[in-house]
Amino acid sequence: MKVEVQSPNLLNRVLTEIRARRDEFDAKRHVPRDMVAQLKQLGVFRAATPRCFGGDASSPSEFLRLIETISEADGSAGWVASFGSAGVYLAALPRDTLARLYANGPDLAFAGGLFPIQPAEKVEGGWRVNGLWKFASGCKGADILGVGIGAGDGGKPRTAVLMPEDVEIVENWEVFGLRGTGSHDLRVKDVFVSDEMTFVRGGVPSIDEPLYQYPSIAYAAQVLAVVNLGVARAALDEVSRMAGGRTGITGAPKMADRAYLRIAVAKAEASLRSARAFFYEATDSAWDSILRGDGVSADQTSMLRLASVQATRAGASAVQSAYLLAGTAAIYDGHPLQRYLRDAMVVTQHAFLSEGMYDNAGSVFLGVPPMPGYI
């Protein structure tokens, strides 16, 4: 797989370090700042920064392929890196605000705990913010943080942007999968946030560049879904490595000599590659439409959402198949398939990637209104 970054050698070095440190990420329950700094060197956190502020404003496909590759090395690192896409959200901030945020450079790491929405008190010039928010992935390595403070245009959540010193991180990410994402709670106590430091997630962008015409909520689902494509690739590659090894303890033939296993691996590969092809086909279709000046239609946006949930489910299924095929070797704590299984199942639980997305996509196909916020 080709990933467009400034230096393939840099990418390989960073991936090697991620693989070597993934147990550390699990133990600490977050990706440390020094690793986030290396992701910045790769361009992860300038990928969605506007070009007018020195960023790359990379095409969605280019960024997604990079996150997929990082996720092959470690799902948690891929998940944290995926929030390099947050510049698409942030583009709904006033242009002057963005200029201040990017004043020290385009590599800005954002983490948000938007839900449950905590209504803020409207005061002169801004908002008085109090509350507790969940699932702020990557918050311990973030340069700025966001919390949901109420409904904006069209019922979309209004987000307040805060500096880390104004936010308490409540370290309670006690989970089995994606442990290294550091998806802790955020607590804010009586902090004033000016109007110009708030934006509506999915709101009208203040930046006139192609990337900011891409559907931001659909993109938010895509950058998470692609993590499972990477994790599944790692899982199937692990089974391939195992298959040529010694015979089982019962004296059964080695894995590669068992017809049922060869068939199962082929089916898993076909399913994963089909979902991946659909995923990138939908991505490129929407992007090409933007570059032609046609924008992105509701049908195309729905296809992005459908391709995301399908990639998530196909990835999880491939990991489960790999785990089952590996036999008793995979039940031990240190086996890679344990990590892949736990991580892949957590991805499926995200609200953007739930079974309900199939219902919404089916509604669009049949001309029935989908859930508000889906398109």
C-alpha positions as CSV (number, residue, x, y, z in Angstrom):
1,M,0.0,0.0,0.0
2,K,1.4,3.4,-1.0
3,V,1.0,6.2,1.6
4,E,1.7,9.7,0.4
5,V,3.9,11.3,3.1
6,Q,6.9,13.4,2.9
7,S,9.4,10.6,3.7
8,P,8.7,6.9,3.5
9,N,11.7,6.3,5.8
10,L,10.1,8.6,8.4
11,L,6.9,6.7,8.1
12,N,8.6,3.3,8.5
13,R,10.5,4.5,11.5
14,V,7.4,5.8,13.2
15,L,5.5,2.6,12.5
16,T,8.3,0.5,13.9
17,E,8.3,2.6,17.1
18,I,4.5,2.4,17.4
19,R,4.7,-1.4,17.2
20,A,7.5,-1.5,19.8
21,R,5.5,0.7,22.2
22,R,1.9,-0.5,21.9
23,D,2.1,-2.3,25.2
24,E,3.3,0.9,26.7
25,F,0.3,2.7,25.2
26,D,-2.0,0.1,26.7
27,A,-0.4,0.3,30.2
28,K,-0.5,4.1,30.2
29,R,-3.9,4.1,28.6
30,H,-3.0,6.9,26.3
31,V,-0.5,7.7,23.4
32,P,2.2,9.9,25.0
33,R,3.0,13.4,23.8
34,D,6.3,12.4,22.4
35,M,4.5,9.9,20.1
36,V,2.0,12.5,19.2
37,A,4.9,14.7,18.2
38,Q,6.1,12.0,15.9
39,L,2.7,11.8,14.3
40,K,2.9,15.5,13.8
41,Q,6.2,15.0,11.9
42,L,4.3,12.6,9.6
43,G,1.9,15.4,8.8
44,V,-1.1,13.7,10.6
45,F,-2.1,16.9,12.4
46,R,-1.7,19.3,9.5
47,A,-3.5,17.1,7.0
48,A,-6.8,18.9,7.6
49,T,-5.3,22.3,8.4
50,P,-6.2,24.9,5.7
51,R,-3.5,25.6,3.2
52,C,-4.0,29.3,3.8
53,F,-2.6,28.6,7.3
54,G,0.3,26.5,6.2
55,G,-1.5,23.1,6.3
56,D,-1.9,20.4,3.7
57,A,-5.7,20.2,3.4
58,S,-5.1,16.7,2.1
59,S,-7.6,14.7,0.1
60,P,-9.8,12.4,2.3
61,S,-8.5,9.3,0.6
62,E,-4.8,10.3,1.2
63,F,-5.5,10.9,4.9
64,L,-7.6,7.8,5.3
65,R,-4.9,5.5,3.8
66,L,-2.4,7.0,6.2
67,I,-4.6,6.3,9.2
68,E,-5.3,2.7,7.9
69,T,-1.5,2.1,7.8
70,I,-0.9,3.5,11.3
71,S,-3.8,1.3,12.5
72,E,-2.1,-1.8,11.2
73,A,0.7,-1.0,13.6
74,D,-1.6,-0.3,16.5
75,G,-5.3,0.5,16.6
76,S,-5.1,3.0,19.5
77,A,-2.4,5.0,17.7
78,G,-4.5,4.9,14.5
79,W,-7.6,6.1,16.5
80,V,-5.7,9.0,18.1
81,A,-4.1,9.9,14.7
82,S,-7.6,9.9,13.1
83,F,-8.4,13.1,14.9
84,G,-5.9,14.8,12.6
85,S,-9.1,15.2,10.6
86,A,-10.6,17.6,13.1
87,G,-9.5,20.6,11.1
88,V,-12.6,19.9,9.0
89,Y,-14.7,20.6,12.1
90,L,-12.6,23.5,13.2
91,A,-13.0,25.2,9.8
92,A,-16.5,26.3,11.1
93,L,-14.7,28.7,13.5
94,P,-14.3,32.3,12.5
95,R,-11.3,32.9,10.2
96,D,-9.7,35.3,12.7
97,T,-9.9,32.6,15.4
98,L,-8.3,30.0,13.1
99,A,-5.5,32.5,12.4
100,R,-4.8,32.7,16.2
101,L,-5.0,28.9,16.7
102,Y,-2.6,28.3,13.8
103,A,-0.3,31.2,14.7
104,N,2.4,28.9,16.0
105,G,2.2,26.4,13.1
106,P,-0.3,24.1,11.3
107,D,0.3,21.0,13.5
108,L,-2.6,21.3,15.8
109,A,-3.9,18.3,17.8
110,F,-7.6,18.6,18.8
111,A,-9.6,16.3,21.1
112,G,-13.2,16.7,21.9
113,G,-15.6,15.3,24.5
114,L,-18.8,16.6,23.0
115,F,-21.4,14.4,24.7
116,P,-23.5,14.4,26.7
117,I,-24.3,18.0,25.8
118,Q,-24.0,20.3,28.8
119,P,-26.0,23.5,28.2
120,A,-23.8,26.6,28.9
121,E,-25.0,29.9,30.3
122,K,-25.1,32.6,27.7
123,V,-23.4,35.7,29.0
124,E,-22.2,38.9,27.3
125,G,-19.7,38.1,24.6
126,G,-19.7,34.4,25.1
127,W,-20.6,31.4,27.4
128,R,-20.1,30.3,30.9
129,V,-19.2,26.7,30.7
130,N,-19.6,24.0,33.3
131,G,-20.0,20.2,33.0
132,L,-18.6,16.8,32.5
133,W,-18.1,15.2,29.0
134,K,-17.1,11.7,28.0
135,F,-14.9,9.9,25.4
136,A,-12.3,12.6,24.7
137,S,-10.0,10.4,22.8
138,G,-6.4,11.7,22.6
139,C,-7.1,14.4,25.2
140,K,-3.7,13.9,27.1
141,G,-1.8,14.8,23.9
142,A,-4.1,17.5,22.6
143,D,-3.2,21.2,22.0
144,I,-6.8,22.3,22.3
145,L,-10.0,20.7,23.6
146,G,-13.6,20.9,22.7
147,V,-16.8,20.3,24.7
148,G,-20.5,20.3,23.6
149,I,-22.4,23.3,25.1
150,G,-25.8,23.1,23.4
151,A,-27.6,23.1,20.0
152,G,-26.5,25.2,17.1
153,D,-28.0,25.6,13.6
154,G,-30.1,22.6,12.6
155,G,-29.8,21.0,16.1
156,K,-26.1,20.3,15.5
157,P,-24.0,20.5,18.7
158,R,-22.2,23.8,19.4
159,T,-18.7,23.2,20.6
160,A,-16.6,25.4,22.9
161,V,-12.9,25.3,22.2
162,L,-10.7,25.5,25.4
163,M,-7.0,25.5,26.3
164,P,-5.8,22.4,28.2
165,E,-5.2,24.5,31.3
166,D,-8.9,25.3,31.5
167,V,-9.9,21.6,31.5
168,E,-9.5,18.8,34.0
169,I,-8.9,15.4,32.5
170,V,-10.7,12.8,34.6
171,E,-8.7,9.6,34.0
172,N,-11.3,6.9,33.9
173,W,-10.6,5.1,30.6
174,E,-10.8,1.6,32.2
175,V,-11.5,-0.6,29.1
176,F,-10.2,-3.8,27.4
177,G,-10.0,-2.5,23.8
178,L,-8.4,0.6,22.3
179,R,-6.9,1.1,25.7
180,G,-4.2,3.5,24.4
181,T,-6.7,6.1,23.1
182,G,-6.9,7.8,26.4
183,S,-10.6,8.5,25.9
184,H,-11.1,10.0,29.4
185,D,-13.8,12.4,30.6
186,L,-13.3,16.1,30.5
187,R,-14.5,18.4,33.4
188,V,-14.9,22.2,33.1
189,K,-15.7,24.4,36.0
190,D,-17.0,28.0,35.5
191,V,-14.8,28.9,32.5
192,F,-15.7,31.7,30.2
193,V,-15.5,31.0,26.4
194,S,-15.9,33.8,24.0
195,D,-18.3,33.5,21.1
196,E,-15.5,33.4,18.6
197,M,-14.1,30.3,20.3
198,T,-17.2,28.3,19.6
199,F,-18.4,26.6,16.4
200,V,-21.2,24.3,15.3
201,R,-20.0,20.8,14.5
202,G,-20.9,20.3,10.9
203,G,-21.6,24.1,10.5
204,V,-20.8,26.3,7.5
205,P,-17.0,26.6,7.1
206,S,-15.2,30.0,7.0
207,I,-12.5,28.5,4.7
208,D,-13.1,28.3,1.0
209,E,-10.9,25.3,0.1
210,P,-12.1,22.0,-1.4
211,L,-11.6,19.9,1.7
212,Y,-14.1,22.0,3.8
213,Q,-16.8,21.1,1.3
214,Y,-16.5,17.5,2.2
215,P,-19.3,16.3,4.6
216,S,-17.7,16.7,8.0
217,I,-19.9,14.3,10.0
218,A,-19.5,11.6,7.4
219,Y,-15.7,12.2,7.4
220,A,-15.7,11.8,11.2
221,A,-17.3,8.4,10.8
222,Q,-14.8,7.4,8.0
223,V,-11.6,8.2,10.0
224,L,-12.8,5.9,12.8
225,A,-14.1,3.1,10.5
226,V,-10.7,3.0,8.6
227,V,-9.1,1.9,11.9
228,N,-10.8,-1.4,11.6
229,L,-9.5,-1.9,8.1
230,G,-6.0,-1.5,9.4
231,V,-6.6,-3.8,12.4
232,A,-8.2,-6.4,10.2
233,R,-5.2,-6.3,7.8
234,A,-2.9,-6.9,10.7
235,A,-5.0,-9.8,12.0
236,L,-5.2,-11.6,8.7
237,D,-1.4,-11.1,8.1
238,E,-0.8,-12.6,11.6
239,V,-2.8,-15.8,10.6
240,S,-0.8,-16.1,7.4
241,R,2.4,-16.0,9.4
242,M,1.1,-18.6,11.8
243,A,-0.2,-20.9,9.0
244,G,3.2,-22.1,7.8
245,G,4.3,-23.0,11.3
246,R,4.5,-26.3,13.2
247,T,1.7,-28.8,13.5
248,G,-0.8,-28.5,16.4
249,I,-0.2,-30.1,19.8
250,T,-2.7,-32.8,18.8
251,G,-0.6,-33.8,15.8
252,A,-3.0,-32.2,13.3
253,P,-1.6,-30.9,10.1
254,K,-0.1,-27.4,10.1
255,M,-2.6,-24.6,9.5
256,A,-1.8,-24.1,5.9
257,D,-2.5,-27.7,5.1
258,R,-6.1,-27.6,6.3
259,A,-8.7,-27.0,3.6
260,Y,-11.3,-25.5,5.9
261,L,-8.7,-22.9,7.1
262,R,-7.7,-22.0,3.5
263,I,-11.3,-21.5,2.6
264,A,-12.0,-19.3,5.7
265,V,-8.9,-17.1,5.0
266,A,-10.0,-16.6,1.4
267,K,-13.5,-15.7,2.4
268,A,-12.2,-13.2,5.0
269,E,-9.8,-11.6,2.5
270,A,-12.6,-11.3,-0.1
271,S,-15.0,-9.7,2.4
272,L,-12.4,-7.3,3.8
273,R,-11.1,-6.3,0.4
274,S,-14.7,-5.8,-1.0
275,A,-15.6,-3.5,1.9
276,R,-12.3,-1.6,1.6
277,A,-12.9,-1.1,-2.2
278,F,-16.4,0.2,-1.5
279,F,-15.0,2.5,1.2
280,Y,-12.5,4.2,-1.0
281,E,-14.8,4.2,-4.0
282,A,-17.3,6.2,-2.1
283,T,-14.6,8.5,-0.8
284,D,-13.1,9.2,-4.2
285,S,-16.6,9.7,-5.8
286,A,-17.4,12.5,-3.3
287,W,-14.0,14.1,-3.6
288,D,-14.1,14.1,-7.4
289,S,-17.5,15.7,-7.3
290,I,-16.1,18.5,-5.1
291,L,-13.2,19.0,-7.5
292,R,-15.6,19.2,-10.4
293,G,-17.5,22.0,-8.6
294,D,-20.6,19.9,-8.1
295,G,-20.4,19.6,-4.4
296,V,-21.5,16.4,-2.5
297,S,-25.1,15.2,-2.9
298,A,-27.2,13.7,-0.1
299,D,-26.9,10.3,-1.8
300,Q,-23.1,10.5,-1.9
301,T,-23.1,11.5,1.8
302,S,-25.2,8.5,2.7
303,M,-22.9,6.3,0.7
304,L,-20.0,7.5,2.8
305,R,-21.9,6.7,6.0
306,L,-22.9,3.2,4.6
307,A,-19.4,2.4,3.5
308,S,-18.1,3.4,6.9
309,V,-20.3,1.1,8.9
310,Q,-19.7,-1.7,6.4
311,A,-15.9,-1.3,6.6
312,T,-16.2,-1.4,10.4
313,R,-18.3,-4.6,10.4
314,A,-16.2,-6.3,7.7
315,G,-13.1,-5.5,9.6
316,A,-14.4,-6.8,12.9
317,S,-15.6,-10.0,11.1
318,A,-12.2,-10.6,9.6
319,V,-10.5,-10.2,13.0
320,Q,-13.0,-12.6,14.5
321,S,-12.3,-15.1,11.7
322,A,-8.6,-14.8,12.3
323,Y,-9.0,-15.3,16.0
324,L,-11.1,-18.5,15.5
325,L,-8.7,-19.9,13.0
326,A,-5.6,-19.4,15.3
327,G,-6.8,-21.9,17.8
328,T,-5.6,-22.0,21.4
329,A,-2.5,-20.0,20.6
330,A,-4.7,-16.9,20.4
331,I,-6.1,-17.2,23.9
332,Y,-2.9,-16.1,25.6
333,D,-2.5,-12.5,26.9
334,G,0.6,-11.7,24.8
335,H,-0.8,-12.9,21.5
336,P,-1.3,-10.1,18.9
337,L,-4.8,-11.5,18.0
338,Q,-6.0,-10.7,21.5
339,R,-5.3,-7.1,21.0
340,Y,-6.7,-7.0,17.5
341,L,-10.0,-8.7,18.7
342,R,-10.5,-6.3,21.6
343,D,-9.7,-3.2,19.5
344,A,-11.9,-4.2,16.5
345,M,-14.9,-4.8,18.7
346,V,-14.6,-1.4,20.4
347,V,-14.7,0.4,17.0
348,T,-18.0,-1.3,16.2
349,Q,-19.5,0.3,19.3
350,H,-19.1,3.9,18.3
351,A,-22.4,5.8,17.7
352,F,-21.3,6.9,14.2
353,L,-20.8,3.2,13.3
354,S,-23.8,1.5,14.9
355,E,-26.3,-0.8,13.2
356,G,-28.7,2.1,13.0
357,M,-26.6,3.5,10.1
358,Y,-27.9,0.7,7.9
359,D,-31.4,1.8,8.7
360,N,-30.6,5.4,7.7
361,A,-28.9,4.3,4.5
362,G,-31.8,2.2,3.6
363,S,-34.1,5.1,4.3
364,V,-32.2,7.2,1.8
365,F,-32.3,4.4,-0.8
366,L,-36.1,4.1,-0.4
367,G,-36.9,7.8,-0.2
368,V,-37.7,7.9,3.5
369,P,-36.3,10.6,5.7
370,P,-33.3,9.3,7.7
371,M,-32.5,10.2,11.3
372,P,-31.8,14.0,11.7
373,G,-28.0,14.6,11.4
374,Y,-27.4,11.6,9.3
375,I,-26.9,13.6,6.0
